């Protein structure tokens, strides 16, 4: 962020000079989905440029299917894999930095900032146009501290949504914003593979909904019994079969949700890869989830989603879209990023009732039917 202000961004006056664009992508599923309007706007402004994306290997399929991206460079995210040897992490990072510098990119778009992007910015200082999302994050931070100095809760501050930060930063260097529509693409072969898997499971395509009870930390997770009750209410009214999805690390949580349900639920936690999960979400009637990647993925795929949020800032991180309903409780102690709630009960998240979720789901499903 400091380097961003030392190397003041220049506005692009002649789009024809931009031949090669490099995007340093986010390292979370939800952030990756939210940032997809970036690629369509870049392609509109620079139709003949080569767009290259550096992204975590985990999210390779999500960007591999994007029609606006020409090339993807997968990178091992050391922050998510601390057991990966330090020597190999440094060697791989340095090798990639040298490779990127030799490619002579005309525009570099940084969607997150860490040591890797800092060194890359030094390598490219004054040699290319640059865009950094953190410019607008700093503005939010300053305003939050101003509120706290005046003895007011940070909850009174209305954050800028992360997607809007990206588009504002892009516009600040002279890129015309033509759309804020998210674009998540599903390959035909992913859907065909899904048809065969569903035949084995004995489930009819398009007659199911998804429960995604996981989240990055415990304080963002609605209770498993609440998910179970909401799932039963939706099954009783619409007859759609519940799929309970999550990562391998969330298998126990997903089985717990299934064990509390009266109807029979299929647990897919850890048994599917990202391409299969994208295909499953794209064909679902509905997704119920927390403030997590699956909720954003569903919104990006135009699948109706009910998201239960609490600890993080709603305005900045909520899923976006016409088929999205966000449920939470307004509290003065938020937003909170401590990882756990220190109240006797999580007062911004857990008070949301299964009946509220079922009502929101009913509204979305009736709209979808009509």
N, C-alpha and C positions, 0 to 999 in steps of 0.2 A: 504494500500500500504506500509506504514511504517513497519507494522508487517511482511509483506512479506519478507522484507530484514532482519529483525531481525531473523525470522525463515527461514533461507536459504533453498530453495527447494532441496530436495534430488532426485537423479535419481533412478528410479526403476530398480534394477538389476535382480530381480527374479519375473517375472509376476505371478507366482503361489502363491505368498504371498498376492496378491490383491484379496480378496474375496468379499468385499463390497465397492461400489463406490457411493459417494454422489455428485450430481451436483446441485449447486445453480444457477438456471436459470435466464436469463434476464427478465426484466419486461416490454418489449415492443414487439409488434407483429413482426416487422422487425428483431429485434435482435434475437428473438427466432428462426425465420426461418434461418437466417444467421448461427446460431450456430449448426444447425442439423448435419453437418459433424462430429462434436465432438462425437456423439453417435455411429455412424458406426465405427469410428476409435477406440473408447473404446471397442466396442464389438469385433473387429478384434483382438486387443491385449490381451483382457481378456475375452475369449469366455464363461467361466463358472462363471464369476462374476455377482453379483446382482447389477444392476444399478438403483439407486433411484434418482428421481429428485424432488426438491422443486421448485414450480412455482406458479405464480399468478393464482388464481382461474379462471380468465378470459380466460387464454390460456391453460386451462386443456385439451380441446379436441385436440389441436394441438400436444401435446406430448402423449396423451392417445393412439393415433393411431400409434405411433412410435414403430416399431417392435423390436428396439434395447433396449427399456426401459422396465424394469421389474415392477417398482413401482413408483407412483407419489404421492407426499404429497402436496396437495393444501394449499396455504397460502394467507391470506388476506393482500393485499398490502396497507399499511397505507399511503404511499405517494400519491397514486391515490385516496384515500378515506379519505381526511382530516376530514370529518365530523364524522368518526367512533370514538367513545369515546376513549380518551387517555388511560384510565385504561384498557379497553378491549384490546387495541393494545399491551400494555406492557405485560399484562397477557398472551395473545396468543403467543407473541414472546418468552417470557421466557419459557412457557410450551413446545413450539416446540424446543427450544435450549436444554432443559434438555432431551427431547426425542431423539434428534439427537446425543447427547453426549453418551447416554446409548447404542446406536446402534453400537458403536465401528467400524466406517468406516475406511477402510485402505487407501483410496484415496479420497480427497475432491477437487472438481473442482469448482472454483468460477468464474462465468462469469460477475459478477458485484460486486462492493464493497460498503457497507454501514455499519451502526452501527451493524445491525444484523450479517452480515458476519464477522465483526471485533470481536464481542464477541464469535462467533462460533470458529474462528481461535484461540482465547485465550484458549477456552475449549480444543482444539485439539493440542495445541502447542507441538511440538516434538512427538506427538502421532500418526501421520499419514503422508502420503505423501500429498503434496498440490500443486495445480496449480492455478495461479491467472493471469487473462488476463491483469490486470492493469499494470503489469510490462512493457509491450510494449507501453501502453498509456503514461507512464511516460517518456519514451524515446522520443516519439513524442513531448511532452510538452517541454522538455529541448531543443530540436532542434528548435522549434518554437521561444522560447525566444532568442536563439542565433541569429536567423535571425533578430528579432526585434532590438536587440542591435546593429546590423550592419546596421540598418535603411533600412531593406528590408521587403517587404510585406510577411505575412505568406502564401500567395497564391503561393509563389515560392517553398514552401516545399511540397514534395510529400509524403502524409501520407501512412501508412500501412493500408490496408483494415481491418476492424474489424474481418472478418472471418480468415484472415491470421494471425492476432494477436493471436487468439485462438489456431490455429494449431501450430504456433511457440511455444507458451507457453506449449502446450501439448507435443511437441517434446522435449522441454528442460528438461522434467523430465523422458525422456527415452521411451516415447510412439511413436511407429513407425507410421508415417502418410501414409496411403495407398490410401486415397481418399479425395478430397475436394468437392465432389458431395453433393449437398443439398438433403435431403430426407424428403419430406412432404408426408404423406400418407392419403388417402381418404378411409374411410370405405364404404362398399357396401350399408349399410343401409342409409348413408347420401345421396348417389346418388339416391336410390330408393325414398326417401322422396322428393328429388328434382324433379323427374319425375312427381309425383302427383301434386306438387305445380305448375309446368309449365303447366300441363293440365288445371288447373283452370285459369291460366293467358292467355291461348291460344297462347303460344309461343313455337316454335319448338326448341328442344334441339340442341345445337351446332350451332345455327344460330343467335347468339347474341354476342355483345362485351360489356365490362364494362367500365364505366367512374367512377373513384374514385376521386372526387375533394377535399377531405378533407386532412388535415395534422395536426400535433401536434400544430403548431402555424401559425398565419396568414402570416408571412413572407415567408413561404414555399409553399404557395398556389398560383398556377397559376390562373388567373382570370376566373370567371364562364363563361363569354362570350367567352373566348378563348376555353374553354372546349366544349361549345355548338357548336361553329363553326367547331371545329375539328370533333366532333361527327356527324354533318351533312355531312361533306365531306366524312367520312368513310361510312355512310349509303348510300349516293348517289352513291358511286362507287361499294360497295359490297352488299348492301341490308341487312346487318346484323342489327338486332334490338338493340338499346342501353339500357342497364341497368345502372341506376345511383345508386351507392351504397355508404353507409357511416354509421356512428354510429347514434344513436338517436339524439345526440347533433349536428350532421351535416345535419339534415333533411331539415332545411331551406335552407342551401347552395345547397343541391341536388335538391330541388324543383326550386331554382333559375336557375340552369343549365338547367333543363328540360323546364322551361318557355321560355328560349331564343332559343330553338331548333325549327327548321322548321318541323322535323320529330317527330313522337310520341315516347316518351321515357317512360320507366317504372321506377319509383322511388321506391327503396327498402330500403331506409335509415331508420334504426330503426325497420324495419319489419322482419328482419331475425337474427338468432343467428350465432355464429361463425362456427358451423358445417355446416350450410346451406351456409354460405358465402364461406367456403373452397370448398364445392361441386360445387357451382356456378362458382367460379374462375377456377376450374379444367376442366370444360366443355366449357369455353368461348373461342372464337376465338382470343380475344385480350383484354388487359387491358390498359387503359390510366390513369396514376395517377401522383401524386407528389412524393417528397422524403418522402415516408410514408410506413406504414406496408403493405397495399394491393399490392404495387408494388413489394415488396420483396416476398410476398406470391405467387404472380403470377410467379415470377422467380423460386421459389422453386418448384412449380407445373409444370414447363416447359410450362406454358402458355405464349405466346408472350406478351411482355410488353414494352410500351413506357413511360419512366419516365422523367418528367420535373423537373430539379433540379436547385438550385441556391445558397442559403445562406450557406448551410453546405458544408463540404469538399467532393468533388466528389469522389476522389480516396478512401476515407475511408468508405463511406456510400452508394455508388451506388449499385443498384441491380446487381447480378452476373448471367451470363448465356449467352449461344449462341443466345437465342431468346430475348435479351434485347437491347434496344436502349435508350441512355441517351442524352437528349438535355438540353443545358444550354449556358450561355454566360460567357466567362472568364473575370473576373474583378479583379482589384488589391485590392479592399476593402474587399474581402472575404478570407477565410470563416468567416461567421458572425453568431453568436448565440444569438443576442440581442432580438430576437422575432419579431422585425419589422424593416423595412428598413427606414433609415433616409434621403434617397435621395428623390427628388420629385417623382421619379418613381423607382420601384424595377428593377435596371438595369441588374441584373444577371438572373432574372427569367421571368419577364413579356415580354421582347423583343422576346422570343421564339414565333414563329408564329404558328397558327393553320395549315397552309400549310406545315410547317416543320414536325409537328406531323403527319399529314396525309401521307406525303411522307415516313416517317419512318414506319408508320403502314402498308402502301402499300407494302413496301419491306418485312416486316415480314410475312404478309399474303400471299404474292406470294411464299415465301420460304415454308410456311406451306402447301400451295396447291400442290406445286411440290413434 
